């Protein structure tokens, strides 16, 4: 299929439900127009295809507001996110972020290179943090513009927050050389994140919160270090968010995670987004009886570097693998959609999701994905 053929086929598909309506009905066990689907953390990729620099988007509320409308009109996705991302809490506590014109932000100066500065994290007050208050104000303005949309935020996992405050090589070294001080940093990271979630929930009682924790992947932490320096603090953050909001947070962990899937079940995780390096079929087999799953089209190999046809094939196969999971399944990318992803590949993804996920019912295979063409 070429771009012109895709555009014609895409136009023929009719939007019947918003993404939020679809997910709610699907979770109630109703048949929906198509399987719930999303593109994970695609804000920067959307800006790029619209010809907007990241710097301009960062500076302009109007551009960000217009993009929410563009995403709804173009792909049917609804929802307001005032995400902290992986480095937002680090910046709020004292790390310095650099903001290139057209690339993702990065940490140019860490807040806690020396543990003498640990008080920055231990004494952190979310209620006077200018970066966090700016995000709350953004959420209020977005809600005024889109009162019918749900709103969400997130917190980086404890060890992911720790490396936004202290360089990762030092954090990994601390596991051997200074475990007691690292423990204090991890506990402070949890406390700071929970203060933010509490403030967010007071402002948006109907909002939801998630956890994103790429450093918890077993590609970085072995079993021993996961159990000692990630699991207890992740569990405390997970339980804290549940207590504050009254609902369990969505979880996304990048990289390989299969070895810690039993731990996620033990912690009570019931909504889990997994990376494309893991098998959707295995996730369905091991987790699907207790967990709503989301995954896992490859963001780089398929979305960024693939063709229209390869995106469509991959979406169909991914729906085959994940669809029918007992507690439900959402098609999404395995991780953040990269800047530079072609607009035609985004269209192909949405087209295929709607075509092969048509008539989805929770716990049942998507029939269209199994029909021969």
Legacy VTK file of the C-alpha trace (Angstrom):
# vtk DataFile Version 3.0
C-alpha trace
ASCII
DATASET POLYDATA
POINTS 373 float
0.000 0.000 0.000
1.374 3.426 -0.877
0.642 6.725 0.846
-2.213 7.687 -1.444
-3.939 4.328 -1.058
-3.499 4.509 2.709
-4.999 7.997 2.884
-8.052 6.878 0.906
-8.547 3.762 3.057
-8.029 5.803 6.236
-10.728 8.308 5.225
-13.255 5.534 4.675
-12.967 4.394 8.273
-15.511 6.110 10.500
-14.856 7.159 14.071
-17.533 5.623 16.269
-16.047 6.117 19.738
-13.402 8.268 21.371
-10.448 6.449 22.887
-11.825 7.002 26.400
-15.329 5.823 25.483
-13.854 2.758 23.783
-11.696 1.752 26.722
-14.478 2.234 29.279
-16.947 0.136 27.289
-14.327 -2.529 26.569
-13.476 -2.894 30.255
-17.188 -3.326 31.003
-17.187 -6.325 28.662
-19.087 -4.630 25.855
-18.297 -5.024 22.170
-16.529 -1.901 20.906
-15.820 -0.460 17.478
-12.225 -1.677 17.737
-9.652 -2.856 20.250
-8.412 -0.025 22.484
-5.173 1.370 21.072
-2.741 4.231 21.565
0.658 5.545 20.556
2.850 5.734 23.646
4.364 9.114 24.573
4.056 10.458 21.040
3.769 14.176 21.825
7.193 15.062 20.438
6.705 12.872 17.382
3.372 14.589 16.669
5.023 17.999 16.883
7.678 16.929 14.395
5.188 15.782 11.755
3.325 19.060 12.199
6.521 21.009 11.552
6.678 22.427 15.079
9.980 22.548 16.937
10.083 21.089 20.425
11.322 24.401 21.752
8.331 26.249 20.303
5.984 23.640 21.752
7.602 23.930 25.170
7.180 27.700 25.169
3.603 27.962 23.894
0.515 26.760 25.715
-1.527 27.540 22.607
0.584 25.179 20.502
0.228 22.414 23.087
-3.516 23.005 23.343
-3.909 22.956 19.570
-1.977 19.705 19.414
-4.417 18.004 21.783
-7.188 19.003 19.367
-5.135 17.902 16.332
-4.496 14.474 17.848
-8.209 14.028 18.553
-9.224 15.154 15.065
-6.538 13.122 13.303
-6.321 9.879 15.274
-9.266 9.968 17.664
-7.099 9.976 20.802
-8.500 11.954 23.731
-7.023 12.714 27.120
-4.892 15.336 28.825
-1.499 14.396 30.204
0.551 16.575 32.524
3.369 14.093 32.612
6.496 14.656 34.687
8.369 12.297 32.403
11.575 10.686 33.560
13.359 13.885 34.556
10.565 16.177 35.756
10.892 15.309 39.420
14.671 15.582 39.160
14.259 19.121 37.822
11.720 19.992 40.505
14.146 18.931 43.236
17.159 20.713 41.780
18.736 19.058 38.758
19.225 21.350 35.770
17.744 20.295 32.439
18.895 21.425 29.015
16.252 21.919 26.324
17.650 21.623 22.790
15.725 23.206 19.933
14.527 19.964 18.431
15.651 17.110 20.662
14.519 15.690 23.973
15.648 17.362 27.167
18.579 15.998 29.131
20.193 16.624 32.514
23.069 19.072 32.274
23.678 19.330 36.026
22.693 16.766 38.661
21.309 17.965 41.988
22.984 15.328 44.159
26.476 14.549 42.951
27.466 14.639 46.616
25.307 13.107 49.337
25.841 16.253 51.399
23.076 17.641 49.142
20.614 14.858 49.945
18.537 17.346 51.932
17.293 18.760 48.622
15.319 15.557 48.173
14.540 14.794 51.819
13.114 18.271 52.451
11.363 18.672 49.112
7.995 20.461 49.232
5.879 19.890 46.127
3.481 22.668 47.111
6.069 25.413 46.556
7.861 23.834 43.590
7.605 26.192 40.606
8.033 23.429 37.976
5.236 21.375 39.549
2.919 24.345 40.055
3.402 25.246 36.386
2.257 21.755 35.456
-0.832 22.062 37.627
-1.689 25.380 36.004
-1.221 23.768 32.595
-3.639 21.022 33.594
-6.255 23.537 34.711
-6.025 25.452 31.433
-6.213 22.239 29.411
-9.236 21.112 31.405
-10.917 24.446 30.664
-10.260 23.876 26.955
-11.269 20.180 26.974
-13.657 19.656 29.907
-14.853 16.316 28.521
-11.388 14.739 28.505
-9.823 12.695 31.271
-6.573 13.898 32.820
-3.547 11.953 34.022
-0.050 12.331 35.370
2.805 9.987 36.156
5.766 9.472 38.418
9.071 7.952 37.471
9.904 4.843 39.467
12.101 5.406 42.518
15.358 4.296 40.940
14.547 6.176 37.731
13.955 9.316 39.808
17.214 8.685 41.641
19.194 8.810 38.379
17.519 12.114 37.524
19.112 13.448 40.710
22.421 11.596 40.706
24.384 10.194 37.727
23.541 6.567 36.984
27.155 5.422 37.262
27.281 6.801 40.809
23.908 5.249 41.708
25.094 1.847 40.477
28.344 2.279 42.395
26.370 3.230 45.511
24.776 -0.221 45.482
28.199 -1.538 46.515
29.867 1.425 48.187
27.090 3.400 49.882
23.887 1.345 50.124
22.620 3.202 53.202
22.866 6.579 51.489
21.272 5.200 48.326
18.422 3.863 50.451
17.828 7.377 51.767
17.821 8.732 48.217
15.328 6.100 47.066
13.001 6.735 49.995
13.207 10.465 49.323
12.381 9.838 45.664
9.233 7.963 46.691
8.245 10.680 49.156
8.685 13.433 46.576
6.654 11.574 43.952
3.837 10.872 46.399
3.714 14.546 47.378
3.258 15.397 43.717
0.522 12.776 43.235
-1.246 14.055 46.346
-1.176 17.617 45.011
-2.348 16.458 41.584
-5.206 14.454 43.111
-6.371 17.385 45.225
-6.568 19.473 42.044
-8.032 16.758 39.802
-9.880 14.217 41.974
-10.993 12.279 38.900
-7.474 12.099 37.461
-5.293 9.020 37.219
-1.597 8.468 37.841
0.896 5.976 36.441
4.463 4.840 37.051
7.190 4.745 34.408
10.382 2.988 35.462
12.916 2.180 32.725
15.812 1.583 35.116
13.977 -1.302 36.785
14.464 -3.379 33.623
16.536 -6.497 34.149
18.784 -5.177 31.360
20.209 -2.818 33.995
19.480 -4.422 37.360
20.171 -8.040 38.097
17.819 -10.011 40.313
19.744 -9.279 43.500
19.796 -5.529 42.953
16.177 -5.426 41.817
15.084 -7.074 45.059
17.229 -4.793 47.216
17.115 -1.419 45.474
13.999 -1.370 43.326
11.211 -3.667 44.456
10.602 -2.358 48.010
10.564 1.285 46.902
8.519 0.588 43.785
6.005 -1.223 45.984
5.826 1.730 48.384
5.238 4.126 45.486
2.630 1.810 43.948
0.739 1.437 47.235
1.028 5.150 47.974
-0.494 6.162 44.647
-3.265 3.609 45.156
-4.055 5.015 48.605
-4.053 8.640 47.383
-6.083 8.225 44.200
-8.218 5.225 45.096
-7.064 3.331 42.008
-4.020 1.308 41.122
-1.567 3.084 38.817
-0.775 1.998 35.265
2.762 0.643 35.009
5.230 0.893 32.121
8.701 -0.627 32.340
11.063 -0.483 29.392
13.321 -3.326 28.306
13.238 -6.940 29.439
10.911 -7.554 32.376
9.849 -11.203 32.156
12.017 -12.187 35.121
10.149 -9.749 37.372
6.616 -10.492 36.154
5.955 -12.677 39.236
7.019 -9.729 41.395
4.562 -7.438 39.619
1.790 -9.926 40.333
2.886 -10.138 43.958
2.770 -6.343 44.251
-0.783 -6.282 42.926
-0.108 -4.643 39.574
-3.224 -4.964 37.398
-2.351 -2.699 34.428
1.008 -3.266 32.731
2.541 -1.882 29.541
5.536 -3.875 28.302
8.306 -3.295 25.786
8.548 -4.865 22.346
11.533 -6.987 23.373
9.089 -9.178 25.319
6.524 -11.564 23.834
2.886 -10.491 23.900
1.869 -14.158 23.825
3.991 -14.945 26.884
2.692 -11.861 28.700
-0.856 -13.006 27.971
-0.080 -16.512 29.214
1.721 -15.483 32.403
0.030 -12.204 33.345
-3.193 -12.094 31.369
-5.359 -13.818 33.971
-4.838 -10.986 36.467
-3.460 -8.010 34.528
-4.771 -5.686 31.821
-1.934 -5.681 29.287
-0.720 -3.062 26.828
1.899 -3.537 24.119
4.006 -3.770 22.087
4.742 -2.661 18.494
8.432 -1.796 18.075
8.786 2.011 18.117
12.106 2.144 16.265
12.330 -0.901 13.985
8.677 -0.662 12.921
7.257 2.800 13.579
10.362 4.856 12.802
12.155 2.704 10.242
9.393 0.516 8.810
7.220 0.907 5.748
3.462 1.361 5.591
3.040 -2.336 4.829
5.380 -3.499 7.601
3.532 -1.339 10.144
0.201 -2.829 9.059
1.555 -6.402 9.184
3.076 -5.860 12.613
-0.092 -4.363 14.067
-2.126 -7.298 12.777
0.313 -9.833 14.242
0.526 -7.981 17.561
-3.276 -7.994 17.864
-3.203 -11.734 17.172
-0.678 -12.256 19.960
-2.174 -9.977 22.602
-5.869 -9.944 21.733
-8.014 -12.276 23.779
-6.040 -11.722 26.971
-8.524 -12.570 29.772
-8.305 -9.267 31.646
-8.097 -7.190 28.488
-5.505 -5.878 26.106
-4.635 -2.527 24.549
-2.535 -2.227 21.417
0.246 0.296 21.875
3.901 0.805 21.083
6.536 -0.877 23.218
7.963 2.477 24.252
7.967 6.154 23.290
7.256 6.912 19.634
10.504 8.483 18.343
10.853 11.933 16.833
11.091 11.462 13.067
8.436 8.736 12.864
6.711 9.303 9.496
3.138 10.522 9.555
2.229 7.777 7.081
3.440 5.153 9.565
1.280 6.679 12.281
-1.681 6.579 9.895
-0.887 2.971 8.970
-0.785 2.024 12.659
-4.176 3.608 13.383
-5.683 2.206 10.177
-4.542 -1.326 11.008
-5.637 -1.049 14.656
-9.145 -0.102 13.590
-9.290 -2.702 10.806
-7.918 -5.756 12.598
-9.219 -4.861 16.056
-12.794 -4.297 14.836
-15.593 -5.613 17.046
-13.321 -6.324 20.016
-14.634 -7.827 23.241
-12.484 -8.214 26.346
-11.137 -11.742 26.674
-11.982 -12.729 23.107
-9.788 -12.960 20.033
-10.202 -10.149 17.528
-11.814 -12.016 14.658
-10.658 -9.626 11.933
-7.013 -10.224 12.802
-7.452 -13.946 12.089
-9.305 -13.642 8.805
-7.301 -14.436 5.699
-7.157 -11.644 3.139
LINES 1 374
373 0 1 2 3 4 5 6 7 8 9 10 11 12 13 14 15 16 17 18 19 20 21 22 23 24 25 26 27 28 29 30 31 32 33 34 35 36 37 38 39 40 41 42 43 44 45 46 47 48 49 50 51 52 53 54 55 56 57 58 59 60 61 62 63 64 65 66 67 68 69 70 71 72 73 74 75 76 77 78 79 80 81 82 83 84 85 86 87 88 89 90 91 92 93 94 95 96 97 98 99 100 101 102 103 104 105 106 107 108 109 110 111 112 113 114 115 116 117 118 119 120 121 122 123 124 125 126 127 128 129 130 131 132 133 134 135 136 137 138 139 140 141 142 143 144 145 146 147 148 149 150 151 152 153 154 155 156 157 158 159 160 161 162 163 164 165 166 167 168 169 170 171 172 173 174 175 176 177 178 179 180 181 182 183 184 185 186 187 188 189 190 191 192 193 194 195 196 197 198 199 200 201 202 203 204 205 206 207 208 209 210 211 212 213 214 215 216 217 218 219 220 221 222 223 224 225 226 227 228 229 230 231 232 233 234 235 236 237 238 239 240 241 242 243 244 245 246 247 248 249 250 251 252 253 254 255 256 257 258 259 260 261 262 263 264 265 266 267 268 269 270 271 272 273 274 275 276 277 278 279 280 281 282 283 284 285 286 287 288 289 290 291 292 293 294 295 296 297 298 299 300 301 302 303 304 305 306 307 308 309 310 311 312 313 314 315 316 317 318 319 320 321 322 323 324 325 326 327 328 329 330 331 332 333 334 335 336 337 338 339 340 341 342 343 344 345 346 347 348 349 350 351 352 353 354 355 356 357 358 359 360 361 362 363 364 365 366 367 368 369 370 371 372
